[in-house]
Amino acid sequence: MERETKERWRELCERIVRERDPERFDEAILELLQVLEQNDHRMPNATLQVPPVEKPGKLVAPVV
């Protein structure tokens, strides 16, 4: 993995762990998946296939 890609991957993971806003969390997850997908294209011998992911709808917690 290229150094720049690895740094971006780490930065996104750290952001995901700290993120409290659901929309920003979703955005960070999608961005991480894009970085990982780009890396898969660079590794022709990779066996893991990640299907494209759609942004989920808003989750609404039930009022108790």
C-alpha positions, -999 to +999 in steps of 0.1 A: +000+000+000+014+034-009+024+056+020-001+083+010-030+058+008-021+043+041-020+077+058-054+086+043-068+052+054-056+058+090-069+094+090-103+082+079-104+054+105-096+078+133-122+102+120-148+075+119-141+064+155-145+099+168-174+111+147-207+117+165-227+133+136-245+104+117-242+122+083-205+129+087-200+093+099-217+080+068-196+103+046-164+091+062-174+055+058-181+060+021-148+078+016-130+050+034-147+025+011-136+045-020-100+045-008-101+008-002-117+002-035-090+022-053-064+002-035-081-031-047-076-019-083-039-015-077-036-050-063-045-074-092-039-105-071-063-094-043-090-120-036-114-098-015-142-083-036-161-054-020-194-046-036-204-010-041-222+005-011-251+029-012-254+056+014-280+044+039-312+063+047-314+083+079-319+061+109-345+073+134-344+060+169-378+052+185-389+075+212-393+057+245 
